[in-house]
Amino acid sequence: MTKLLLHICCGPCSITTLKTLLAEGHEVTGLFHNPNIHPLTEYAKRRDGCLTVAEKLGVKVIVKDDEYRPQEWFRAVAHRENNRCFHCYAMRLERTAQIAKRGGFDFFTTTLLYSKYQKHDEIAALGRDLESAKTKFLYHDFREGWKEGIETSKEWEIYRQQYCGCLYSENERYKRELLG
Ligand code: SF4
Protein backbone atom coordinates (compact mmCIF):
# COMPACT_ATOMS: atom_id res chain seq x y z
CA MET A 1 0.00 0.00 0.00
CA THR A 2 1.36 3.44 -0.91
CA LYS A 3 1.39 6.35 1.53
CA LEU A 4 -0.22 9.47 0.11
CA LEU A 5 -0.54 12.99 1.50
CA LEU A 6 -3.62 14.84 0.26
CA HIS A 7 -3.72 18.61 0.56
CA ILE A 8 -7.35 19.45 1.38
CA CYS A 9 -8.86 22.88 0.78
CA CYS A 10 -12.33 22.25 2.26
CA GLY A 11 -14.87 19.56 3.13
CA PRO A 12 -16.92 19.35 -0.10
CA CYS A 13 -13.84 19.08 -2.35
CA SER A 14 -12.47 16.24 -0.27
CA ILE A 15 -15.43 13.84 -0.44
CA THR A 16 -15.08 12.16 -3.81
CA THR A 17 -11.35 12.90 -3.91
CA LEU A 18 -10.83 10.87 -0.75
CA LYS A 19 -13.23 8.15 -1.89
CA THR A 20 -11.32 7.80 -5.17
CA LEU A 21 -7.91 7.61 -3.50
CA LEU A 22 -9.10 5.13 -0.87
CA ALA A 23 -10.70 2.97 -3.56
CA GLU A 24 -7.38 2.95 -5.41
CA GLY A 25 -5.82 1.44 -2.28
CA HIS A 26 -3.72 4.36 -1.04
CA GLU A 27 -3.10 4.89 2.65
CA VAL A 28 -4.26 8.50 2.76
CA THR A 29 -3.43 11.26 5.25
CA GLY A 30 -5.03 14.68 4.79
CA LEU A 31 -3.29 18.02 5.20
CA PHE A 32 -5.26 21.16 5.94
CA HIS A 33 -2.93 24.05 5.16
CA ASN A 34 -4.71 27.06 3.68
CA PRO A 35 -3.47 30.54 4.70
CA ASN A 36 -5.40 31.87 1.69
CA ILE A 37 -8.78 31.52 3.41
CA HIS A 38 -10.03 34.81 4.86
CA PRO A 39 -11.25 35.75 7.35
CA LEU A 40 -10.33 33.42 10.20
CA THR A 41 -13.98 32.52 10.89
CA GLU A 42 -14.29 31.27 7.29
CA TYR A 43 -11.05 29.31 7.66
CA ALA A 44 -12.43 27.60 10.78
CA LYS A 45 -15.68 26.63 9.01
CA ARG A 46 -13.81 25.02 6.10
CA ARG A 47 -11.35 23.28 8.41
CA ASP A 48 -14.19 21.83 10.47
CA GLY A 49 -15.98 20.69 7.30
CA CYS A 50 -12.80 18.96 6.19
CA LEU A 51 -12.47 17.23 9.56
CA THR A 52 -16.08 16.02 9.49
CA VAL A 53 -15.61 14.45 6.05
CA ALA A 54 -12.30 12.88 7.07
CA GLU A 55 -13.85 11.39 10.19
CA LYS A 56 -16.71 9.89 8.19
CA LEU A 57 -14.23 8.28 5.81
CA GLY A 58 -11.78 7.22 8.52
CA VAL A 59 -8.90 9.45 7.36
CA LYS A 60 -6.42 11.28 9.62
CA VAL A 61 -5.73 14.94 8.91
CA ILE A 62 -2.70 17.06 9.77
CA VAL A 63 -4.11 20.51 10.57
CA LYS A 64 -1.69 23.41 10.21
CA ASP A 65 -3.50 25.99 12.33
CA ASP A 66 -0.08 27.04 13.62
CA GLU A 67 0.83 28.06 10.07
CA TYR A 68 -2.31 30.07 9.41
CA ARG A 69 -0.57 33.37 8.71
CA PRO A 70 -2.57 35.44 6.19
CA GLN A 71 0.08 38.16 6.48
CA GLU A 72 2.56 35.91 4.67
CA TRP A 73 -0.03 35.02 2.06
CA PHE A 74 -0.72 38.71 1.35
CA ARG A 75 3.01 39.39 1.10
CA ALA A 76 3.38 36.53 -1.40
CA VAL A 77 0.74 37.95 -3.74
CA ALA A 78 1.43 41.68 -3.22
CA HIS A 79 1.85 43.52 -6.54
CA ARG A 80 1.08 40.24 -8.33
CA GLU A 81 -2.64 40.26 -7.67
CA ASN A 82 -3.52 39.50 -11.30
CA ASN A 83 -1.54 36.28 -11.09
CA ARG A 84 -2.30 35.64 -7.44
CA CYS A 85 -3.80 32.17 -7.92
CA PHE A 86 -0.48 30.82 -9.19
CA HIS A 87 1.33 32.06 -6.09
CA CYS A 88 -1.51 30.86 -3.87
CA TYR A 89 -1.35 27.34 -5.34
CA ALA A 90 2.45 27.33 -5.16
CA MET A 91 2.53 28.35 -1.51
CA ARG A 92 0.20 25.52 -0.49
CA LEU A 93 1.65 22.85 -2.77
CA GLU A 94 5.26 23.64 -1.83
CA ARG A 95 4.44 23.09 1.82
CA THR A 96 2.51 19.92 0.98
CA ALA A 97 5.44 18.52 -1.03
CA GLN A 98 7.84 19.40 1.79
CA ILE A 99 5.72 17.68 4.46
CA ALA A 100 5.21 14.66 2.21
CA LYS A 101 8.92 14.32 1.61
CA ARG A 102 9.85 14.68 5.27
CA GLY A 103 7.08 12.30 6.30
CA GLY A 104 8.16 9.54 3.93
CA PHE A 105 5.03 9.69 1.76
CA ASP A 106 5.25 8.02 -1.67
CA PHE A 107 2.85 10.52 -3.23
CA PHE A 108 1.20 13.88 -2.65
CA THR A 109 -1.74 15.49 -4.40
CA THR A 110 -4.45 18.08 -3.80
CA THR A 111 -8.21 18.53 -3.75
CA LEU A 112 -7.63 21.65 -5.85
CA LEU A 113 -7.76 19.22 -8.79
CA TYR A 114 -11.42 18.56 -7.93
CA SER A 115 -12.67 22.08 -8.54
CA LYS A 116 -14.08 23.14 -11.87
CA TYR A 117 -13.35 26.74 -10.89
CA GLN A 118 -9.59 26.40 -10.39
CA LYS A 119 -6.85 26.54 -13.01
CA HIS A 120 -6.55 22.80 -13.31
CA ASP A 121 -3.60 22.56 -15.72
CA GLU A 122 -1.60 25.13 -13.75
CA ILE A 123 -2.08 23.12 -10.55
CA ALA A 124 -1.06 19.87 -12.25
CA ALA A 125 2.07 21.49 -13.71
CA LEU A 126 3.04 22.92 -10.32
CA GLY A 127 2.58 19.56 -8.67
CA ARG A 128 4.82 17.88 -11.23
CA ASP A 129 7.48 20.57 -10.75
CA LEU A 130 7.48 19.93 -7.01
CA GLU A 131 7.84 16.17 -7.03
CA SER A 132 11.11 14.54 -6.03
CA ALA A 133 12.69 11.13 -6.56
CA LYS A 134 11.10 9.69 -3.43
CA THR A 135 7.84 11.62 -3.31
CA LYS A 136 5.91 11.80 -6.55
CA PHE A 137 2.99 14.01 -7.46
CA LEU A 138 -0.14 11.99 -8.15
CA TYR A 139 -2.21 13.56 -10.91
CA HIS A 140 -5.86 12.62 -11.17
CA ASP A 141 -8.69 14.55 -12.74
CA PHE A 142 -10.88 14.55 -9.65
CA ARG A 143 -13.40 16.82 -11.43
CA GLU A 144 -15.14 13.63 -12.55
CA GLY A 145 -16.57 13.39 -9.02
CA TRP A 146 -17.88 16.99 -9.06
CA LYS A 147 -21.62 16.26 -9.08
CA GLU A 148 -21.46 13.43 -6.56
CA GLY A 149 -19.32 15.59 -4.27
CA ILE A 150 -21.89 18.39 -4.27
CA GLU A 151 -24.79 16.02 -3.61
CA THR A 152 -22.99 14.20 -0.80
CA SER A 153 -21.84 17.43 0.86
CA LYS A 154 -25.48 18.56 1.02
CA GLU A 155 -26.63 15.20 2.32
CA TRP A 156 -23.90 15.20 5.02
CA GLU A 157 -24.55 18.90 5.78
CA ILE A 158 -20.92 19.87 5.21
CA TYR A 159 -20.19 23.60 5.15
CA ARG A 160 -20.22 24.88 1.57
CA GLN A 161 -18.31 28.08 0.85
CA GLN A 162 -19.59 30.91 -1.33
CA TYR A 163 -16.23 32.15 -2.63
CA CYS A 164 -12.83 30.70 -3.42
CA GLY A 165 -11.00 31.80 -0.29
CA CYS A 166 -9.07 35.08 -0.30
CA LEU A 167 -10.49 38.55 0.29
CA TYR A 168 -10.07 39.31 -3.42
CA SER A 169 -12.33 36.42 -4.32
CA GLU A 170 -14.84 37.42 -1.64
CA ASN A 171 -14.93 40.90 -3.10
CA GLU A 172 -15.46 39.55 -6.63
CA ARG A 173 -18.26 37.30 -5.37
CA TYR A 174 -20.24 40.01 -3.55
CA LYS A 175 -19.35 43.37 -5.08
CA ARG A 176 -22.17 43.50 -7.61
CA GLU A 177 -24.71 42.42 -5.01
CA LEU A 178 -23.53 44.84 -2.32
CA LEU A 179 -22.07 47.75 -4.23
CA GLY A 180 -24.24 47.74 -7.34
S1 SF4 B 1 -9.04 33.22 -5.87
FE1 SF4 B 1 -8.68 31.31 -4.71
S2 SF4 B 1 -6.91 30.30 -5.68
FE2 SF4 B 1 -6.97 32.45 -6.34
S3 SF4 B 1 -5.69 33.55 -4.90
FE3 SF4 B 1 -7.75 33.70 -4.08
S4 SF4 B 1 -7.94 31.93 -2.71
FE4 SF4 B 1 -6.15 31.55 -3.97
Residues whose N, C-alpha, C, O or C-beta is under 5 A from the ligand:
A	BS01	SF4	N36 R84 C85 C88 C164 G165 C166 S169
